[in-house]
Each structure stands twice: as structure tokens, then as C-alpha cells.
Amino acid sequence: MDENRGICIVAELTPEGRLADVTLELVEKSLELKKKLNNEPVSVILLAPETNLEDIISELSKAGTDKVLVSKNKNFTTYSTEFFSKAAVEIINKVKPSVVLIGATTQGRDLAPRISSLLNTGLTADCTGLDINDKGQLAATRPTFGGNLMATILCKTFPQMATVRPKVMPMGPLNHETDATVEEFTFDFEHIKDNVEILNFIRNIESSGIENADIVVAGGKGMKSAENFKILEELADVLGGSVAASRAVVDAGWRPVSEQVGQTGKTIRPKIYIACGISGAVQHTVGMEQSGTIIAINSDPNAPVFSIATYGIIGDVFDVVPALTKKLKDIKKTR
Ligand SMILES: Cc1cc2nc3c(=O)[nH]c(=O)nc-3n(C[C@H](O)[C@H](O)[C@H](O)COP(=O)(O)OP(=O)(O)OC[C@H]3O[C@@H](n4cnc5c(N)ncnc54)[C@H](O)[C@@H]3O)c2cc1C
């Protein structure tokens, strides 16, 4: 539709009230897409309780957002499908963006389908790539057929909606100098009944923390047994990192599913990823190839993991890993 212009992101806040990283990742991606959309504006919908939002608005502005569409309401204190979808849909209907992006988080996976059905438009969920094609349409790429194929999907209706996995796209620098314009929206929720009552928030204690670790030491089937992961734990310990695993390892019951990296696991981008006894199947590398430095240790010189590794060590993990840990410990002692 000709009247639809620009990209609109629905922001997510953490339970502590900070901007979720995925929102900034989407802003950075939108700045790239904007260039192919005749510089149409990038706006962010910010639904938050009646607190001071100056810092969050300033962060969005420094990330390059053109417009922040704010609504403060006590009903936005915790996430609610009813209130968030109603507010987002009303704002989207006023702003008429061409593209709407939402993080494929637990919250986003609940919110996005509700918004798309209320707007009667299409949604490409859980995308790993976004582009604008030569016709100016959103080309949203996501895995399909159980991860065996990548499909690029176009949406015929407006706005074109997509959810994007966290950590798939990089965050940009917070150095934009132009101030974002802020527009406020108010809602009267008097007549809306929330069907869900939040009793309490309990953190997922099974969460492995690999999503936020700067250094990840990952083990594959080449580790041979669950017990052998001890040497990876020791390496992770000395580096202050976390342990992750391939699916083959999780399927074998050696490590918990919360540590699985890849297509059907988590997507992470630590500063350093050390792959130990991992072959480098595409379903694994898709979850870690954006890491800053990839170090692969594998006894097979032809292992595919070496094609994406920054540094490759051809050797036996049971020789290399303990030697590495010892060396690092020695270095630490001399400091
Ligand atoms: C739909 C679908 C989704 C999938 N999703 C995922 C996913 O999310 N994550 C994922 O990881 N996989 C996923 N897979 C599985 C993926 O295709 C691979 O089978 C899996 O990643 C292989 O795990 P691996 O590298 O640990 O094991 P292997 O492929 O068995 O590789 C073991 C490696 O260890 C090396 N090795 C053996 N002994 C030693 C030693 N002593 N020292 C050094 N190196 C040694 C070998 O040379 C080999 O390269 C998926 C598959 C499908 C079909």
C-alpha cells in the first residue's frame, strides 16, 4: 500500500526495566534496511509503566531511531497480551509503517501473532535474515523443513511483519547524534479485561547463561562422554566463560538442552567461541558463526568447522584442552 511507510519496531523491556538487546539489534538492522527504503523513518513503539523513560529514549535515539512512539500506562508494568497488543495495534494503525519488527523472544512470540491477526496481515516468524528486495518488499529469511532449508518469504499485505531471533543481528554503536522525536500515545483500558493475572516472576534456573557469556567453550560428540566435559568446565572456569554443547551431545543426554547451540538450540555471539570436538554441521554453525573469534579444536583436518574458524587447532581435545587450561592458569599466576 502506498500510504505505508517506514519501519516500526515494538520494543521489549527486561523485567528490570532495561531495553532488551534484541530491540537495539532490530534498530541497527532497520538502519541498514532504511537505506533501501528511500530513507523512510525507523520508529520504535515503547510501552512502559509510568516511570522515567528518559534513559531508554536516549538509548534508542543514540542507536539511530528516528521516532520513539511512547505510551506510559500502569498496565504495561508487566507484559500482558491484551494491553500490549491493543496499544501496539492502535499505534501501528496511526503510524502506518510498511514493516513491523519484533524480537522472537518469549514475549515477542506471544505478541507478534496477536498483532498480525488483529491487523489482518502476514507474519514471518523466527527470522534469521532480513532484506529489502528490488521491489521494496521485506524479504524475510527463516529456516524451514526442520532446519534443512532456508526460505525467503514475502508478505503480500501491509504492514509486513517479522519476528527476529535475538543475537542473530549485531547491535550498533550508540553514537548517533540526532535526537529522536518523541510522540506520546494514551490509552483507556477501562473496558478491557486482562485474561491473565501475573502472580510472580521466577527466573529459569535451568538457563545456562550462554546467551550472555563473553566466552563460550562448547563440546561436541568428540568429547566422547558426559564425564569428559569436566575438562571443558575447567577451561571455561579459568576463562570466566560458560559451557555449551552441540545437539548430538544434548541428544546423548550428556548436557542439558539449555546449553544447545544451533538451529534448534540457541543463537549466540560471544566474543570468543571455542569449539571442541565439534564437526561444524551447518545446523550448529548457524547458532554461533557470528561469534567474534572462533577457535576450533578437532582431530580431523577436514572437519567443516575449520572453514568458519578464526584459529584452527588440529589435534586431540584431550591433549589440547588440558594444555590450554594449564597455560592459562600459569599466565594468571604470574599476574
Ligand atoms: C533439523 C536439524 C536440526 C539440527 N539442529 C542442531 C542444533 O541446533 N545444534 C547442533 O549442534 N546440531 C543440530 N543438528 C545436528 C547436526 O546436523 C549435527 O549432527 C551435529 O551438530 C553434530 O554434532 P557434533 O559436531 O558434536 O558431532 P559429530 O558430527 O559426530 O562430530 C564430532 C567431531 O569430533 C571430532 N573428534 C572426535 N574425536 C576427537 C578428539 N579426540 N579430539 C578432537 N576432535 C575429535 C570429529 O573429527 C568430529 O568432527 C540438527 C540436525 C537437523 C537435521
The ligand as an ORCA input file, in Angstrom:
! r2SCAN-3c Opt
* xyz 0 1
  C      16.723    -30.380     11.593
  C      18.017    -30.470     12.300
  C      18.302    -29.560     13.296
  C      19.527    -29.629     13.972
  N      19.807    -28.708     14.956
  C      21.034    -28.738     15.530
  C      21.399    -27.748     16.521
  O      20.622    -26.882     16.935
  N      22.653    -27.800     17.033
  C      23.578    -28.749     16.649
  O      24.697    -28.736     17.183
  N      23.241    -29.697     15.753
  C      21.996    -29.717     15.201
  N      21.684    -30.703     14.312
  C      22.605    -31.833     14.148
  C      23.766    -31.529     13.208
  O      23.372    -31.800     11.893
  C      24.963    -32.411     13.578
  O      24.575    -33.752     13.542
  C      25.540    -32.128     14.960
  O      25.797    -30.751     15.098
  C      26.834    -32.902     15.120
  O      27.330    -32.723     16.409
  P      28.873    -32.871     16.722
  O      29.640    -31.958     15.865
  O      29.012    -32.755     18.188
  O      29.130    -34.415     16.376
  P      29.860    -35.087     15.148
  O      29.314    -34.621     13.862
  O      29.834    -36.543     15.436
  O      31.340    -34.541     15.226
  C      32.269    -34.909     16.187
  C      33.580    -34.242     15.815
  O      34.510    -34.516     16.823
  C      35.781    -34.752     16.222
  N      36.548    -35.550     17.160
  C      36.360    -36.844     17.531
  N      37.243    -37.201     18.474
  C      38.016    -36.119     18.696
  C      39.122    -35.865     19.560
  N      39.563    -36.772     20.419
  N      39.690    -34.656     19.509
  C      39.269    -33.703     18.671
  N      38.214    -33.884     17.834
  C      37.600    -35.072     17.865
  C      35.464    -35.459     14.932
  O      36.511    -35.302     13.997
  C      34.180    -34.772     14.510
  O      34.469    -33.682     13.655
  C      20.465    -30.641     13.635
  C      20.160    -31.538     12.618
  C      18.949    -31.474     11.964
  C      18.644    -32.451     10.859
*
